[in-house]
Amino acid sequence: MENMVNRGIINHISEEEIINLLAKLVSFPSHEGIENQETEVAEYICDYFIREGIEAELIPVADGRCNVIATIKGASAGRTLLFTGHTDTVPPYDMPEPYQARIVDGKMYGRGVLDMKAGLACMMMAMVALKRSGITLSGDLVFAALIDEEAKSLGTRAWLKSCKQLPDAAIVSEPTNMEICVGHRGLEWFEFTFQGKTVHGGRQKEGINAIQKATKFINRLESDLIPRIEKKNPHPIIGSPSMNYGLIRGGTQPSTVAGECILQMDRRWIPGESFQDVVREYQEIIDELSREDPKFKADIKVMDISYMDEQYVHEAMDTDPNEHVVKTAEKAIEEVTGERAVIRSFTAWSDGGLINYYGKVPTIVLGPGELEYAHSAEEHIPVDSLVPAVKVFASIACEFCG
């Protein structure tokens, strides 16, 4: 905090300005079903940086949708820090006036205000305050507003593939109540299809009931796989892996033997496990049941809504708490808030998993607001959480980039 005061940064951080910026970002719908989805908000972000004298460009990704990259160049060979977050949101569902940010009892409401336009706005304001203060960093400070995190992470995958020099560390500004998340579990949604033979219920013996086959599979998971998952040593910060049955659907009517049954599941793994390990566990049970029962036929795939491509899956994020970016964030939080920083895991998945796992970049998730209100009709963020977040981000950048 003293460092920011001495360098004049704090004089360029205004609550009114950050509120207005966030309200403007919320005013642009950027969910699925909107033409070019995130591009209107991306254009605004790009223009905002350019008006402030910060180098910025729109990067086309797919179907008229664009990432935004902005950079404050360092003066020498210091460390490079990435500020990043996603510009897409979920649809408004039943949220009233979703694009008209409104403040009620000290909380700003609107679709995307929490997840995660507040994080983006606070990082933008931190960069602008640094620029206005006239200070020169040693290393580069890069901002990336990326598309499609709520779906297939097209933006982050495109950024990883095109990035000529990866940063020394990254901060993803998902809502964590400004607690430092150094990891999260990997995640994939799997679909199992069980094949049977459809016949009239009066000729049941001549058919093969796919629902019964799915039941066999679930029973084997319960007796064999789930106990093995539960016995795995938990990660010291991230905790234990998990598996959830999310949907089952089979058959057409009571008087017809079900010829097909679909089971969809959520599987979350911890560092030390891999996506390949997870698939192998399921396939081994399918193979085992097929040997026991020649009429058992099933296959497994990643659900279309979850599938990225052959190169990428929703991998876990795992950053050593002793990494420089973590220590820098701890110091900044304590200086700004006067309270000891909290180190924990992020309960959801984030693009940090891709940046950390595939880019080998030490990554933390850190942003204002409580995740529990994301995607809801009551999505909001406390207004008084915004300026402290800006100060923390600016302080981290000064210390990390030098």
C-alpha positions as CSV (number, residue, x, y, z in Angstrom):
1,M,0.0,0.0,0.0
2,E,2.8,2.4,0.9
3,N,4.5,1.5,-2.3
4,M,1.4,2.5,-4.3
5,V,1.0,5.7,-2.4
6,N,4.7,6.6,-3.0
7,R,4.4,5.9,-6.7
8,G,1.2,7.9,-7.1
9,I,-0.9,4.9,-8.3
10,I,-3.5,5.2,-5.6
11,N,-4.4,8.8,-6.8
12,H,-5.8,7.3,-10.0
13,I,-8.2,4.7,-8.4
14,S,-11.7,6.0,-8.2
15,E,-14.8,4.1,-6.9
16,E,-17.1,6.1,-9.1
17,E,-15.0,5.3,-12.2
18,I,-14.8,1.6,-11.5
19,I,-18.5,1.4,-10.8
20,N,-19.2,3.1,-14.2
21,L,-16.8,0.9,-16.0
22,L,-18.3,-2.3,-14.6
23,A,-21.9,-1.1,-15.4
24,K,-20.8,-0.4,-18.9
25,L,-19.3,-4.0,-19.3
26,V,-22.6,-5.5,-17.9
27,S,-24.6,-3.5,-20.5
28,F,-23.2,-5.6,-23.3
29,P,-24.9,-9.0,-23.5
30,S,-22.2,-11.6,-24.1
31,H,-23.9,-15.0,-23.6
32,E,-24.7,-17.8,-26.1
33,G,-27.3,-16.8,-28.6
34,I,-26.1,-13.2,-29.0
35,E,-24.6,-12.4,-32.5
36,N,-20.8,-12.5,-32.3
37,Q,-21.4,-13.1,-28.6
38,E,-18.5,-11.4,-26.8
39,T,-17.3,-9.1,-29.5
40,E,-19.2,-5.9,-28.6
41,V,-17.9,-5.9,-25.0
42,A,-14.4,-6.9,-26.4
43,E,-14.5,-3.8,-28.7
44,Y,-15.4,-1.6,-25.8
45,I,-12.5,-3.0,-23.7
46,C,-10.1,-2.5,-26.6
47,D,-11.2,1.1,-27.2
48,Y,-11.0,1.8,-23.5
49,F,-7.3,0.8,-23.3
50,I,-6.4,2.7,-26.5
51,R,-8.1,5.8,-25.1
52,E,-5.8,5.5,-22.1
53,G,-2.7,5.1,-24.2
54,I,-2.3,1.4,-23.6
55,E,-1.5,-0.8,-26.5
56,A,-4.5,-3.1,-27.3
57,E,-5.8,-5.2,-30.1
58,L,-8.8,-7.4,-31.0
59,I,-7.9,-11.0,-32.0
60,P,-10.5,-12.9,-34.0
61,V,-11.0,-16.4,-32.7
62,A,-14.1,-18.0,-34.3
63,D,-17.5,-17.0,-35.7
64,G,-17.0,-13.3,-35.4
65,R,-15.9,-13.6,-31.7
66,C,-12.8,-11.9,-30.5
67,N,-10.3,-11.9,-27.7
68,V,-8.7,-8.7,-26.5
69,I,-5.0,-8.4,-25.6
70,A,-3.7,-5.2,-24.0
71,T,0.0,-4.7,-22.9
72,I,1.9,-2.3,-20.8
73,K,5.5,-2.9,-22.0
74,G,8.2,-3.1,-19.5
75,A,11.5,-1.2,-19.8
76,S,13.8,-4.2,-19.3
77,A,13.9,-7.9,-18.9
78,G,11.7,-8.1,-15.8
79,R,9.0,-10.7,-15.1
80,T,5.9,-10.8,-17.3
81,L,2.5,-11.0,-15.5
82,L,-0.8,-12.0,-17.2
83,F,-4.1,-10.6,-16.0
84,T,-6.9,-12.6,-17.5
85,G,-10.6,-13.5,-17.4
86,H,-13.5,-14.4,-19.7
87,T,-15.9,-12.0,-21.4
88,D,-18.8,-14.5,-21.9
89,T,-21.5,-15.0,-19.4
90,V,-24.4,-17.5,-18.9
91,P,-27.8,-16.4,-20.3
92,P,-30.0,-14.2,-18.1
93,Y,-32.6,-16.9,-17.5
94,D,-35.1,-15.3,-15.1
95,M,-32.9,-12.4,-14.0
96,P,-34.9,-9.1,-14.2
97,E,-33.3,-6.3,-16.3
98,P,-30.0,-8.4,-16.7
99,Y,-28.0,-5.8,-18.6
100,Q,-29.0,-2.8,-16.6
101,A,-26.6,-2.7,-13.7
102,R,-28.3,-1.4,-10.6
103,I,-27.0,-0.8,-7.0
104,V,-29.3,-1.9,-4.1
105,D,-28.1,-1.8,-0.5
106,G,-24.5,-1.5,-1.5
107,K,-24.6,-4.3,-4.0
108,M,-24.4,-4.1,-7.8
109,Y,-26.8,-6.5,-9.7
110,G,-26.7,-7.6,-13.3
111,R,-25.8,-10.6,-15.5
112,G,-22.1,-11.1,-15.5
113,V,-21.5,-8.5,-12.8
114,L,-19.8,-11.1,-10.6
115,D,-18.9,-13.9,-13.1
116,M,-16.8,-12.2,-14.2
117,K,-17.0,-8.7,-15.4
118,A,-16.1,-7.3,-12.0
119,G,-12.8,-9.1,-12.1
120,L,-12.1,-7.8,-15.6
121,A,-13.0,-4.3,-14.7
122,C,-10.8,-4.3,-11.6
123,M,-7.8,-5.6,-13.6
124,M,-8.5,-2.9,-16.3
125,M,-8.7,-0.2,-13.7
126,A,-5.5,-1.4,-12.1
127,M,-3.7,-1.2,-15.5
128,V,-5.1,2.3,-16.2
129,A,-4.1,3.6,-12.8
130,L,-0.5,2.3,-13.4
131,K,-0.4,3.9,-16.8
132,R,-1.8,7.3,-15.5
133,S,0.7,7.3,-12.7
134,G,3.5,7.5,-15.2
135,I,5.6,4.7,-13.6
136,T,7.6,2.3,-15.6
137,L,7.6,-1.4,-14.9
138,S,10.6,-3.6,-15.6
139,G,8.6,-6.5,-17.0
140,D,5.5,-6.6,-19.2
141,L,2.0,-6.5,-17.8
142,V,-0.4,-8.2,-20.2
143,F,-4.2,-8.3,-20.0
144,A,-6.2,-10.9,-21.9
145,A,-10.0,-10.9,-22.0
146,L,-10.9,-14.2,-23.5
147,I,-14.0,-15.8,-25.0
148,D,-16.0,-18.9,-24.3
149,E,-15.0,-20.1,-20.8
150,E,-18.6,-21.0,-20.0
151,A,-18.5,-23.4,-23.0
152,K,-15.3,-24.9,-24.5
153,S,-12.7,-22.2,-23.7
154,L,-12.1,-21.3,-27.3
155,G,-10.4,-18.1,-26.3
156,T,-7.9,-19.5,-23.9
157,R,-7.0,-22.4,-26.2
158,A,-6.5,-19.9,-29.1
159,W,-4.3,-17.7,-26.8
160,L,-2.2,-20.6,-25.7
161,K,-1.7,-21.8,-29.3
162,S,-0.7,-18.3,-30.6
163,C,1.3,-16.9,-27.6
164,K,4.9,-16.4,-28.7
165,Q,6.2,-16.0,-25.2
166,L,4.2,-17.3,-22.2
167,P,4.1,-15.1,-19.0
168,D,6.1,-15.9,-15.9
169,A,2.8,-16.0,-13.9
170,A,-0.9,-15.5,-14.4
171,I,-3.9,-14.3,-12.4
172,V,-7.4,-15.4,-13.3
173,S,-9.9,-12.9,-11.8
174,E,-12.8,-15.3,-11.1
175,P,-14.7,-14.4,-7.9
176,T,-12.8,-15.8,-4.8
177,N,-13.7,-13.1,-2.3
178,M,-10.0,-12.0,-2.8
179,E,-8.7,-15.2,-1.3
180,I,-5.8,-16.8,-3.2
181,C,-6.8,-20.0,-5.0
182,V,-3.7,-22.0,-5.9
183,G,-5.5,-24.9,-7.4
184,H,-8.6,-26.6,-8.5
185,R,-9.7,-30.1,-9.6
186,G,-9.8,-31.2,-13.2
187,L,-13.3,-31.8,-14.7
188,E,-15.0,-33.7,-17.5
189,W,-18.6,-34.6,-18.2
190,F,-18.9,-38.2,-19.5
191,E,-21.7,-39.9,-21.3
192,F,-22.2,-43.7,-21.2
193,T,-24.5,-45.3,-23.7
194,F,-25.8,-48.8,-23.0
195,Q,-27.2,-50.7,-25.9
196,G,-30.0,-53.3,-25.6
197,K,-32.6,-54.8,-27.9
198,T,-36.1,-53.3,-28.1
199,V,-39.1,-55.7,-28.1
200,H,-42.6,-55.6,-26.8
201,G,-42.9,-55.9,-23.0
202,G,-45.0,-59.1,-23.5
203,R,-41.9,-60.7,-25.1
204,Q,-39.5,-59.5,-22.5
205,K,-37.2,-62.6,-22.7
206,E,-36.5,-61.9,-26.3
207,G,-35.2,-58.4,-25.7
208,I,-32.1,-57.0,-23.9
209,N,-33.0,-54.3,-21.4
210,A,-30.4,-51.4,-21.6
211,I,-31.6,-50.0,-18.3
212,Q,-30.7,-53.3,-16.6
213,K,-27.2,-53.1,-18.2
214,A,-26.8,-49.5,-16.9
215,T,-27.8,-50.7,-13.5
216,K,-25.1,-53.4,-13.6
217,F,-22.6,-50.7,-14.4
218,I,-23.7,-48.3,-11.6
219,N,-23.6,-51.2,-9.1
220,R,-20.0,-52.0,-10.2
221,L,-19.0,-48.4,-9.8
222,E,-20.6,-48.4,-6.3
223,S,-18.9,-51.6,-5.2
224,D,-15.5,-51.2,-6.9
225,L,-14.6,-47.8,-8.3
226,I,-16.1,-45.3,-5.8
227,P,-14.3,-47.0,-2.9
228,R,-11.0,-46.7,-4.8
229,I,-11.7,-43.0,-5.6
230,E,-12.4,-42.4,-1.9
231,K,-9.2,-44.1,-0.8
232,K,-7.0,-41.9,-2.9
233,N,-4.8,-39.6,-0.9
234,P,-6.3,-36.1,-0.9
235,H,-4.4,-33.2,-2.3
236,P,-3.2,-31.0,0.7
237,I,-5.1,-27.9,-0.6
238,I,-7.5,-29.1,-3.3
239,G,-8.8,-32.1,-1.4
240,S,-10.3,-35.3,-2.9
241,P,-11.6,-36.4,-6.3
242,S,-15.3,-36.9,-6.8
243,M,-17.9,-38.4,-9.1
244,N,-21.6,-37.5,-9.5
245,Y,-24.4,-39.2,-11.4
246,G,-26.1,-36.3,-13.1
247,L,-28.7,-37.7,-15.5
248,I,-30.0,-41.1,-16.6
249,R,-32.5,-41.6,-19.4
250,G,-33.6,-44.9,-21.0
251,G,-36.5,-46.6,-22.8
252,T,-39.6,-45.2,-24.3
253,Q,-42.6,-46.5,-22.4
254,P,-43.4,-49.1,-19.7
255,S,-44.6,-51.8,-22.1
256,T,-41.4,-51.7,-24.2
257,V,-38.0,-53.3,-23.3
258,A,-35.5,-50.4,-23.3
259,G,-33.2,-50.6,-26.2
260,E,-30.9,-47.8,-25.1
261,C,-30.0,-46.1,-21.8
262,I,-27.9,-42.9,-21.4
263,L,-26.0,-42.1,-18.2
264,Q,-24.2,-38.7,-17.8
265,M,-21.7,-38.1,-15.0
266,D,-19.5,-35.4,-13.6
267,R,-16.0,-36.6,-12.7
268,R,-13.5,-34.3,-11.0
269,W,-9.9,-35.4,-10.5
270,I,-7.0,-34.0,-8.5
271,P,-3.3,-33.5,-9.4
272,G,-1.6,-36.8,-9.5
273,E,-4.5,-38.3,-11.4
274,S,-4.9,-37.7,-15.2
275,F,-7.7,-37.6,-17.7
276,Q,-6.3,-40.8,-19.2
277,D,-6.4,-42.5,-15.8
278,V,-10.1,-41.6,-15.3
279,V,-11.1,-42.9,-18.7
280,R,-9.1,-46.1,-18.2
281,E,-10.9,-46.7,-14.8
282,Y,-14.3,-46.6,-16.6
283,Q,-13.2,-48.6,-19.6
284,E,-11.8,-51.4,-17.4
285,I,-15.2,-51.8,-15.7
286,I,-17.0,-51.8,-19.1
287,D,-14.6,-54.5,-20.4
288,E,-15.0,-56.5,-17.2
289,L,-18.8,-56.5,-17.4
290,S,-18.6,-57.4,-21.2
291,R,-16.5,-60.5,-20.4
292,E,-19.0,-61.5,-17.7
293,D,-22.1,-60.8,-19.8
294,P,-21.8,-61.2,-23.6
295,K,-25.0,-59.1,-23.9
296,F,-23.5,-56.1,-22.1
297,K,-22.6,-53.4,-24.6
298,A,-21.6,-49.9,-23.6
299,D,-19.4,-47.1,-24.7
300,I,-18.0,-43.9,-23.1
301,K,-17.3,-40.5,-24.5
302,V,-16.8,-36.9,-23.3
303,M,-20.1,-35.1,-23.6
304,D,-20.3,-32.8,-26.7
305,I,-20.9,-29.8,-24.4
306,S,-17.7,-30.5,-22.5
307,Y,-15.5,-31.7,-25.4
308,M,-12.7,-29.3,-26.4
309,D,-10.5,-31.0,-28.9
310,E,-8.0,-33.8,-29.2
311,Q,-5.3,-31.7,-27.5
312,Y,-7.1,-30.2,-24.5
313,V,-9.3,-31.3,-21.6
314,H,-10.4,-29.5,-18.5
315,E,-7.2,-30.2,-16.5
316,A,-6.6,-29.5,-12.9
317,M,-4.7,-26.4,-11.7
318,D,-1.9,-26.9,-9.2
319,T,0.4,-24.0,-8.3
320,D,3.0,-24.3,-5.5
321,P,2.0,-21.9,-2.6
322,N,5.7,-20.9,-2.5
323,E,5.6,-19.5,-6.1
324,H,6.6,-15.8,-6.3
325,V,3.2,-14.8,-7.6
326,V,1.5,-16.4,-4.6
327,K,3.8,-14.7,-2.2
328,T,3.4,-11.4,-4.0
329,A,-0.4,-11.7,-3.8
330,E,-0.2,-12.5,-0.1
331,K,1.8,-9.4,0.6
332,A,-0.5,-7.2,-1.5
333,I,-3.6,-8.4,0.2
334,E,-2.2,-7.9,3.6
335,E,-1.0,-4.4,2.8
336,V,-4.3,-3.4,1.2
337,T,-6.7,-5.0,3.7
338,G,-4.6,-5.2,6.9
339,E,-5.7,-8.9,7.1
340,R,-3.8,-12.1,6.6
341,A,-4.3,-13.6,3.1
342,V,-6.1,-16.9,2.8
343,I,-4.7,-19.7,0.6
344,R,-7.2,-22.2,-0.6
345,S,-8.5,-24.1,-3.7
346,F,-11.1,-22.8,-6.2
347,T,-14.3,-24.9,-5.9
348,A,-15.2,-24.6,-9.6
349,W,-13.1,-25.1,-12.8
350,S,-11.4,-22.1,-14.5
351,D,-9.3,-21.4,-17.6
352,G,-6.5,-21.3,-15.1
353,G,-6.4,-25.1,-15.5
354,L,-5.4,-24.7,-19.2
355,I,-2.9,-21.9,-18.6
356,N,-1.3,-23.8,-15.7
357,Y,-1.3,-27.4,-17.0
358,Y,-0.7,-26.9,-20.7
359,G,1.3,-23.6,-20.5
360,K,3.2,-24.6,-17.4
361,V,2.6,-21.1,-16.0
362,P,2.3,-20.6,-12.3
363,T,-1.3,-19.5,-12.0
364,I,-3.7,-18.3,-9.2
365,V,-7.4,-17.5,-9.2
366,L,-8.1,-14.3,-7.4
367,G,-11.0,-11.8,-7.8
368,P,-13.7,-9.9,-5.9
369,G,-17.1,-11.3,-5.0
370,E,-18.5,-14.6,-3.8
371,L,-18.8,-17.4,-6.3
372,E,-22.0,-18.8,-4.8
373,Y,-24.0,-16.0,-6.5
374,A,-22.7,-16.6,-10.0
375,H,-25.3,-17.8,-12.6
376,S,-28.2,-17.0,-10.3
377,A,-31.1,-14.5,-10.6
378,E,-29.5,-12.7,-7.7
379,E,-26.0,-12.3,-9.2
380,H,-24.3,-9.4,-7.5
381,I,-21.1,-8.0,-6.1
382,P,-20.6,-5.7,-3.1
383,V,-19.6,-2.3,-4.4
384,D,-17.1,-1.8,-1.6
385,S,-15.1,-4.9,-2.8
386,L,-14.1,-3.2,-6.0
387,V,-11.6,-0.6,-5.1
388,P,-9.6,-3.0,-2.7
389,A,-9.4,-5.5,-5.6
390,V,-8.0,-2.8,-7.9
391,K,-5.4,-1.8,-5.3
392,V,-4.4,-5.5,-4.8
393,F,-4.0,-6.1,-8.6
394,A,-2.0,-2.9,-9.0
395,S,0.2,-3.7,-6.1
396,I,0.9,-7.3,-7.4
397,A,1.8,-5.9,-10.8
398,C,4.3,-3.4,-9.3
399,E,5.9,-6.0,-7.1
400,F,6.0,-8.9,-9.6
401,C,6.9,-7.0,-12.7
402,G,9.4,-4.8,-10.8
